[in-house]
Amino acid sequence: MRQVWTLILDAGYGPKTPEAIRSENDRLKTLLARFCRGPYDESGVEFDIGLIVEGEIGNPNPRSGTKVGPFADNTIFAEIYVAKSDWNVPRDSYLAFLWFNVRRAILACVERLYKRKIYCDVDTLCKHLSIVEENFLGPSAKSVNAGTKSQVDPISLDELVEERPQRVVIQYQRDDENDPWNFDRKVSLENLLNDSLRPSNLGFCDCIDFGFATIDAICPVSNAREATRAIIETLRANGRLEGAVIEETANEKQTVVWPEGLVGGIEHL
């Protein structure tokens, strides 16, 4: 008989992180442990999500965004980097930010497992996550979701279980001082990419990853050439093509296709 486990949410905090932020993180941790009870696959893989929260003072996090770690010891984990600018907002905005990123991290773990041919019961997992969402967002769920779910296009079940062996990466250089990115800007780019890919069933934006010097939007696709063409048209029409470097991966070969004539490749996290 497979051992029952609960989904773990841990957190590490920088100096003087407000108690209110710690309390909300702990509340979500309790809800996940209560309602998300695995296993969700035949081998009993466990999920572990970590929050790394920048404090009120001290050095800022060297990274931001979400990273899925390697699969080891029958556990898949992901880390979410939370900047001060992410939590220094109204409570409802932080709750929306936190839930959006935790859910995305969990589903990104499912996608990573799928690539290793470990197949999760996504229907059951998403039902459990829906219960957590309802309890976590509480009375403000309707108003929060009105401001985020209409903006945030969540991963569908079909996308999680459909294999897309090709991908397109759109990379921008980071300039936090002169051209900072916030949560809304990240969501806006993600929605643009989904709008360009989903109508023709070409793929979807899996994640937007913040590294030390770059921002990578990663899109699993069914046809890299057609997906790239759609992405370029959408980014150009919305004034987001300038500064973008676009790379296709097909048949395990990486090719930079935009800007035209660029020599070399792009860096990946």
C-alpha positions in Angstrom: 0.0 0.0 0.0 1.3 3.4 -1.0 2.1 5.7 2.0 -0.2 8.8 2.4 1.6 12.1 2.5 0.8 15.8 2.7 2.0 18.5 0.4 4.7 20.5 2.1 5.2 24.2 2.0 8.3 25.5 3.8 9.5 29.1 4.0 12.8 30.9 4.7 12.7 34.6 5.6 15.1 37.5 5.4 15.5 39.9 8.3 12.4 41.7 9.6 9.9 40.0 7.3 6.5 41.3 8.6 4.6 38.9 10.8 1.5 39.4 8.7 3.4 37.9 5.7 4.6 35.0 7.8 1.1 34.4 9.1 -0.4 34.2 5.6 2.3 31.8 4.4 1.7 29.6 7.4 -2.0 29.6 6.8 -1.5 28.4 3.2 1.0 25.8 4.5 -1.7 24.5 6.9 -4.4 24.4 4.1 -2.1 22.5 1.7 -1.2 20.0 4.4 -4.9 19.5 5.2 -6.4 19.2 1.7 -3.6 18.0 -0.6 -3.0 14.5 0.5 -1.0 12.2 -1.9 0.1 10.1 -3.4 -1.0 11.4 -6.8 0.9 8.7 -8.8 1.7 5.0 -8.6 5.2 5.4 -7.2 4.1 7.8 -4.4 6.3 10.8 -5.4 6.1 13.6 -2.8 5.9 17.3 -3.4 7.9 19.9 -1.5 7.4 23.7 -2.3 9.8 26.2 -0.7 9.3 30.0 -0.3 12.4 32.2 -0.1 11.2 35.5 1.2 13.2 38.8 1.0 13.2 40.7 4.3 12.5 44.3 5.2 16.2 44.9 5.5 19.4 43.3 4.4 20.6 42.1 1.0 17.9 41.5 -1.6 17.3 38.0 -3.0 19.8 37.4 -5.8 17.0 35.7 -7.8 13.3 36.0 -8.3 10.6 33.8 -9.9 10.2 30.0 -9.6 12.6 27.2 -10.2 11.8 23.4 -10.2 14.6 21.4 -8.7 15.9 18.0 -9.7 13.9 14.9 -8.9 15.6 12.9 -6.2 14.8 10.5 -3.3 11.2 10.2 -4.8 10.6 13.9 -4.1 10.0 16.7 -6.6 10.5 20.2 -5.2 10.2 23.8 -6.4 11.5 27.1 -5.0 9.6 30.4 -5.2 11.6 33.6 -4.7 9.5 36.3 -3.1 10.8 39.9 -3.3 9.9 42.7 -0.9 8.1 44.3 -3.8 5.9 41.2 -4.0 4.7 41.3 -0.4 4.8 45.1 0.2 1.3 45.4 -1.3 -2.3 45.3 -0.1 -3.2 42.0 1.5 -5.5 40.8 -1.2 -2.9 41.4 -3.8 -0.3 39.4 -1.9 -2.7 36.5 -1.4 -3.4 36.5 -5.2 0.3 36.6 -5.9 1.2 33.9 -3.4 -1.6 31.5 -4.5 -0.9 32.0 -8.2 2.8 31.2 -7.8 2.3 28.3 -5.4 -0.2 26.7 -7.7 2.0 27.3 -10.7 5.0 25.7 -8.9 3.0 22.6 -8.1 1.8 22.2 -11.6 5.3 22.8 -12.9 6.4 19.9 -10.7 3.7 17.8 -12.4 5.0 18.7 -15.8 8.6 17.9 -14.8 7.4 14.4 -13.6 5.5 13.9 -16.8 8.7 14.4 -18.8 10.2 11.6 -16.7 7.2 9.4 -17.6 5.8 9.7 -14.1 2.1 10.3 -14.5 0.1 12.1 -11.8 -3.6 12.1 -11.2 -4.0 15.7 -12.3 -7.7 15.7 -11.9 -7.6 14.8 -8.2 -4.7 17.2 -7.5 -6.5 20.1 -9.1 -9.6 19.3 -7.2 -7.6 19.5 -4.0 -6.0 22.7 -5.1 -9.4 24.2 -5.8 -10.4 23.5 -2.2 -7.3 25.1 -0.9 -7.8 28.2 -3.1 -11.4 28.6 -1.8 -10.3 28.4 1.8 -7.2 30.5 1.3 -8.7 33.4 -0.5 -11.8 33.3 1.6 -14.5 36.0 1.3 -12.3 38.0 -1.0 -11.9 35.1 -3.5 -14.5 36.5 -5.9 -13.0 40.0 -6.0 -9.4 38.8 -6.0 -10.1 36.3 -8.8 -11.9 38.9 -10.8 -8.6 40.8 -10.8 -6.3 37.9 -11.3 -8.0 34.9 -12.9 -9.2 37.0 -15.8 -5.6 38.2 -16.1 -3.9 34.9 -15.3 -4.6 32.1 -17.7 -4.0 28.9 -15.7 -2.6 25.7 -17.1 -5.3 23.4 -18.3 -5.4 19.7 -17.6 -5.1 18.9 -21.3 -1.9 21.0 -21.5 -0.4 19.2 -18.5 -0.9 15.7 -20.0 -0.2 16.5 -23.7 3.4 16.0 -24.7 5.0 18.9 -26.5 8.5 17.9 -27.5 9.4 21.3 -29.0 9.7 24.7 -27.3 10.2 28.4 -27.8 12.1 30.6 -25.3 11.7 34.3 -25.3 14.4 36.1 -23.4 14.8 39.7 -22.2 17.7 41.2 -20.4 17.0 42.3 -16.8 17.4 46.0 -15.9 15.8 46.2 -12.5 16.9 49.8 -11.9 15.7 51.4 -15.2 13.1 48.9 -16.4 11.8 46.8 -13.5 9.4 43.9 -13.9 6.6 43.3 -11.4 3.9 40.7 -11.1 1.4 42.4 -13.4 4.0 42.9 -16.1 4.9 39.2 -15.9 1.2 38.1 -16.1 0.7 40.5 -19.0 3.5 38.9 -21.0 2.3 35.4 -20.1 -1.2 36.2 -21.4 0.1 37.7 -24.6 2.0 34.5 -25.3 -1.0 32.3 -24.5 -3.2 34.4 -26.7 -0.8 33.9 -29.6 -0.5 30.1 -29.1 -3.7 28.7 -27.7 -6.2 29.6 -30.4 -4.4 27.4 -32.9 -3.5 24.8 -30.3 0.2 25.4 -30.8 1.1 25.4 -27.1 1.2 27.6 -24.0 3.4 29.6 -21.8 4.6 27.2 -19.1 6.5 29.7 -17.0 8.4 33.0 -16.9 11.7 32.5 -15.1 13.7 35.3 -13.6 17.5 34.8 -13.5 20.3 37.0 -12.4 20.6 38.8 -15.7 17.7 37.6 -17.9 14.0 36.9 -18.0 13.0 33.7 -19.9 9.5 32.9 -21.0 9.4 29.2 -21.8 6.7 27.8 -24.1 6.2 24.1 -24.8 4.9 23.9 -28.4 3.8 21.4 -30.9 5.3 23.2 -33.9 8.2 25.5 -33.1 8.3 27.3 -36.5 4.6 28.1 -36.5 4.6 29.0 -32.8 7.5 31.4 -33.3 5.8 33.1 -36.1 2.7 33.6 -34.0 4.7 34.9 -31.0 6.6 37.4 -33.1 3.5 38.8 -34.7 1.8 39.1 -31.3 4.8 40.7 -29.6 5.3 43.2 -32.5 1.6 44.2 -32.4 1.8 44.9 -28.7 5.2 46.7 -28.6 7.0 43.8 -26.8 9.3 42.6 -29.6 12.1 45.1 -29.0 14.8 43.6 -26.9 13.5 40.1 -27.2 15.7 37.2 -28.2 13.7 34.2 -29.4 15.1 30.7 -29.6 13.4 27.5 -31.0 14.2 24.0 -29.8 13.2 21.2 -32.2 14.7 17.7 -32.6 17.0 18.6 -29.7 18.6 21.5 -31.7 18.5 25.1 -30.5 18.3 27.9 -33.0 18.0 31.6 -32.4 15.5 32.9 -34.9 15.0 36.5 -33.6 16.5 39.0 -34.1 17.4 37.9 -37.5 21.1 37.4 -38.0 22.0 37.1 -34.3 25.2 35.1 -33.9 25.3 32.7 -31.0 22.7 31.4 -28.6 21.0 32.6 -25.5 21.7 31.7 -21.9 19.3 29.4 -19.9 18.8 29.1 -16.2 
